């Protein structure tokens, strides 16, 4: 299994475009791994998590073709994770020649929100209508929390995110054979019923990816995201609960400029606390 980070930033990107704080100024000066697009990952070459506004440019820069994507898992429809134009561009009226159908998967709340949004932008019809789906080259897969589904070569289980007032936001366990990835971004502290189900499911993950919107020095858990102190606690609990394999890797993503250090410094802080900081274009081979 290959996991590639197309983007690792929170909504405003890093640096935030209109910000002259020390973190954003330093990111512009240092460049490289400090320049972050909005968060998304690609698994192998056929599954993507979130299709936000930066995935196309990121795919060009990092040499990741999106033509073979057959599964799109949506965490939620905040604008940094969902660009409706990318779904609309699949329509036959764009002259697009599709290599394959794409399964659009997410909570029913997320799929309904996408449907309403597309209805306000185009006249292609409801994505819950078969004819509209055929024209867009998509199929829908509503996911219920805690219920695993087979999707192509993968077993996917959605877990409720603790993302403020957002309804239907999901975190994902993605399994392929004996390999497993947990993608947990856009969430605050995981609810106890999520921990309980993870323990009952018994999946041991090869790769854990967690939200790290807020950085160092933020001691109070935000209501919709994690800060470094929360990530440290979550990583420790995943390990103590035997939810990670012995050689598992742990990375943080969805990074903003609050409490931000330059990448190498932040990564050194993270490494001392049992995890690493992802960067745009990072590609990890997961072989168990």
N, C-alpha and C positions, 0 to 999 in steps of 0.2 A: 504494500500500500504506500502510495506517495501522497503527502499532504503539502500543498503549496499555499503560502499566505500571499494573496493578491494585495491585501491592505491590512493595516494593523492600527488604524486610528479610530478615535471616536468621531462624533458628528462633524466638528469643525475642521478636522484634519490637523496634522502637526507639520509645520506651524499653522496656527489659526490665521486665516488670510489677512485679517485686519488688526492683528494683535502685535504690540511691540513689547510685551512682557519679556523678562529675562530668558524664559524658556524658549519662547518663539524666536526671539532674536538669536539666541544661541543655536537653535535648530537650523535657521537659515544660514548662519555662518559656517556651521560644521557640515551641513549637507549629508549625503550618504544615507546611512541607516536612520538618521534623525528625521528624514522627510517621509511622512506617512500618509498614505491614502486611506479612505474609509474601509472598514473591515470586511473581509470576505476570505474564504478559503476554497480551494479546489482539491478534491480527493481523486487521485489518479487523474484521468483526463475526461471523466464522465459524470462527476457529481460536483455541484457547487452549493455552498451555503451562502445565501443572500446574493442578490443581484443589484447592488447599489450603484450610485452614479460614477464610481471610479473603476468598476471591474473591466470595462473595455480598454481604457488607457493602460491599466495595470497589466492586462493580458498581453498588450503589445510590448510593453517595456520588458516583461519577464519571460516572453516567449511561450506563453501558455495559451494554446488555441482553445476557444470556447465552442467550436463547431461540433465537437463530440459530446457536449453536455446533454445527458439524457435524464438527469435528476436534478431538480433545483429545490433545496430545502430552504424554506423561508422561516426565519426566526420571528419576524414581525414586520410591520410596514412603515416604521419610521423612515424618513427620507434618506438617511445615510445607509440604509440596508435594502432599499427597494426603489428602483427606477422604472416606472411604468413604460417608458419608451422602449426598454429592452424587450418587454413582452410584445408591445405593439409592433416592433420591427420584425417580428416573426410572421406577420400577416402577409397573405399573398399579394395584397395591394402594394406592398413595398418591393415586390419583385424578388423577395428572398427565396433562394433555393435551399431548403433545409436538408441537412444530412440525416436527421432523425427526429422523432417526436420527443418532446421533453415533458417529463412528469413534474408538475408544479405541486409541491407538497407543503403542508403547513396546517395549523389549526383551522377549524371551520371559521373562526372569527377573522383570521388573517386572510383566508380565501375570499370571504365575503367583502372585506375591506378592499381587496384588490379589484374585485368585481365592480364595486361602487365607483372606485377611482377610474377604472377604464371606461365605465359608462359615461363619465363626465368629460372624457377626453376624446372619445371616438365613437363611431356607430357600428362597431363590429358585432355587437350583441353581447349577451351575458356569457361569461365563461362557464356558467353552469348549463349552457345550451350546447348540445353536441355539435351543431353546425358551426358555431363560433369557435369552439375548441379545434375543430378540424381545420378551419381557416388559419388558426394561429399555430397549429402543429403542437398542441399541448394536450395533456390529460391532467385531471385533478386527482389528488390523493389527500382527502381530509385525514388528519392525524389526531387521534385522541390521546391525551396525556397518559403515560405509563403503558400504552398498548403498542407492542412492537409490531412492525409491518415489514414484509419483504418487499423491497423496491429494487428491481433489477438484481444486481449482484450483492446487494446490501441488505442488512437487517437494521432498520431505523426505529428508534424509540424516542418519542418526544417527552420532555420533562417540563413542568410549568416553571417559567422564569418569574423572579420577583422583581419586576420591572415597573415599579411605581403603579400607576393606574391603568397601564396597558393591559387589555384583555387578550388572552390567547397567545401571548408570547411564549416561545418554546426554546429550550435547550435541547441538544441532540446527542444521543449515543449512536454512533455509526459503526456497525460491525461488518467485517468482510472475512468470512471464514473464522480463523482463530485470532484475528486482529481486531482491535477496537479503539475508537477515538471518542472522547467526550468533548463536545464543543459547548462551552458555557459562557457565552458573552451576553451582554445587556441584561444583567441580573445583579441584584444586591445579594445579601446573604441567603443561601439556599434554605428554603423552608424544610422543617423537620420531616414532613411527609415525603419530600424528595429523597432525603437521606435514607429514610426507611425503605423506600422502593429500590434504591440503588443497592442496598444491602441484601434485600430479598432476591433481586435479580442475579446478584453474584457475579456480574461481569467485571473482569479485571482489565483495566485499560492500559494500552501501550502508550497512549498519548493523551494528556489532559491539557486542554486549552481553556483558560479562564479570563474573564473580564478583568481589566486593570485600568479602568477609566481614570481613576485618581491615583496619584503617585505617593511619594514619601511625605510623611508629616501630617497626614490627614487621619486623625485617630477615631473619628466618629463615623460609623458605617453610613454611607449615603443611602437614600431611600430607593434608588433605582440602579445603582452600579456598585462595583467593588473598588476599594482603595488597597494600597499595598498591604496594610495590616490585615485586611480581610483575606487577601489572596494567601498570605502566609498561613493564616488559620485554616483556610480551606484545603490547602495543599497538605498540611499536617493531618487533617482529619481524613482526607482521602487515603493517605498512607496508613494511618493507624487503623483504618477500617478495612485494610487489605483490598481496597478497590483499585490499586495500581499494581502492575507487575513489578518484579524486582528491578528490571531494567527500564522501567517506564520513564518517558520524558515529559516534562511539564513546562508549558510556555504561557506567557501572558500576552494578551492582545487588547484591542479597543482602547488605545491609550490617548489621553488628552494632555493638555499642557499644565493642568493644575498639579502641583507637586512633582513636576517633571524634572528629570535630570537628563543630561545628554546620554545617548543610547549606551555607550560603553560603561559609563558610570552607573546608570540604572541597572544594566545587566549584571554588573559586579555586585551591586546591592542584592539583586534577585538571587544570584548564584549562591551568595552567602546564606540565603534563606530557603534554599531548596527548589528553586525554579529558575527559568530564564525568560528573557524578554524577546519576543518575536520581532521581526522586522520585515518590511515589504520585500517579497521575492524569496524569503526563506523557504527552502524546500526540504522536507524531511522524509527519508526512506524508513518506513516502519516495517520491520521484518520479524518482530516477536522475539 
